[in-house]
Amino acid sequence: MDIEKLKQKLSSYDKKDIIIKHHAEIRAIVRDIDLEEVKENIVNPKRLVYAEEQKALKNTEKKYNCYFSYSKEMCHRYVLTVNSKVIIVTIIKINRDWQRIIERR
C-alpha cells in the first residue's frame, strides 16, 4: 500500500469530517488517549508510518489499519473507514516495541 497516497487522502479531510464511533470513544477514554490528538493525527498524518488496507463492508468505502508513531516504544493504532467522511472504528495504544508487529505483516 502506498503510504504517501493515504497521507494525502487523509490530509484532505477536516476535523469536522471525522466521526468517532462510540466503541472507539470508549476505548480512547479507557486507554487515556485524547480525542483531539486522534483527530489531529488524521488531518495531519505526519506520524503515520504504516497502513494496510482491510476488507470494507461496502464497495464505496475503504478500510485501513493505521499505525501512528510517537516513539520506538509507543504508537497509536486506528482502524479507519474512509468514504466521504473518516470513521474511526477503534483506537488502540501500543506501549511496546511496535515495529516488530509491523515487520510480521
Secondary structure, 3 states (H helix, E strand, C coil): CCHHHHHHHHHCCCHHHEEECHHHHHHHHHCCCCHHHHHHHHHCHHHEEEEEEECCCCCCCEEEEEEEECCCCCEEEEEEEECCCEEEEEEEEECCCCHHHHHHC
